[in-house]
């Protein structure tokens, strides 16, 4: 699992039939410090995420384990929108605070 920020939308008018109706988002993997880690990726959205949100990604064969992505040609799936992260007994991220700062 990887933390990532949703940074954009990807629109494809022609795509594999198994992806018709799926929302594709551009995501930037980030660390707990919210700094970019690696290259941006395209992920299929299985939870209704929106631009700017902190999400959890799964890649590889695990990306095809959600009801929306089963038996589809995907390698990266957004499977959760992060509400809170607690580390070493303290809150290091909250969605509410994140939205206030945006």
N, C-alpha and C positions, 0 to 999 in steps of 0.2 A: 504494500500500500504506500501511496505517495501523496503528500500534500501538494496542492496546486491552486493557483488563482485562475479563474475564468477571465480571459483577456479578449475574447472576441467570438464571433460566429463564423461558421463555414457554411456556405450555401453551394450545393451541387444540384443542378437541375437534372443531371443524368447520373444515376448511381445504381448499384446492384439492387435488384428487386427486393432483396431481404432488408435493405436499408431505407426503403421508401417509408416516409412518415417519421423517420428518426431525426432528432436534432443533433447536429454536429457542432462542437464547440472547440475553440482554440484555448488551450490551457498551458500555463507556465508553471512547471514544478518549482516549489519554494521550500526553504527551510523554516524552522520555527521563528527565525528572525524576519521572515517574510521576504528575504532576498532571493532572487532567481537562482535556480540550480539547473544547469543544463539547458537544453533547447526546448522551445515550445513544441507542443504535441497537439494532434487533433484527437478528440475523444468523443465517443457517443455518449449522450446524456440520458441516463436511465432514471433520473430523479427530479428533473425540472429545475436545474441550476440556472443561475443568471450571471450576467457579466459582473465581475468584481468579487464574486463570492469565493470563499475558501472552500475547496472540495477535497474529497479523497478519491484517488484514482487506483485502479487495478489494471495491470498490463499482462500481456501474454495470454495463455489459455484461460486464466482466471477471468479475463475480460469477457468471456463468452458464458459466464455462469449466471447472469441475471436473466429473469424471464424475457426481458426485452432483447437481449443479445444472444440468446441461445441459438446455436447453429448459424451465426452470421459472421461475415468476414471482418471482424473487428479485433484490434490489438490493444485498445485503451478505452476503458469505460469509467465514467463518473458514476459512482455508486452511493455517494453520501455527500451531504452539505454539512460542513462543520459548524456546530453551535458553540462549543467550548473545548478548550484544551487545558488540562491541568498537568503540570510537571513539577516534581519535587514538592508537592503539597501546596502549590500556588497556581492560580489561574494565569496562564500566559497568553490566552486568546479568548475573546468572547465575541460572538457575532454581533451582538448589540453595540458594543463599543466600536467595533470595526466599521459598522454602518454610520455611526456618529462621526467618525474621523474622515470618512469618504467625502 
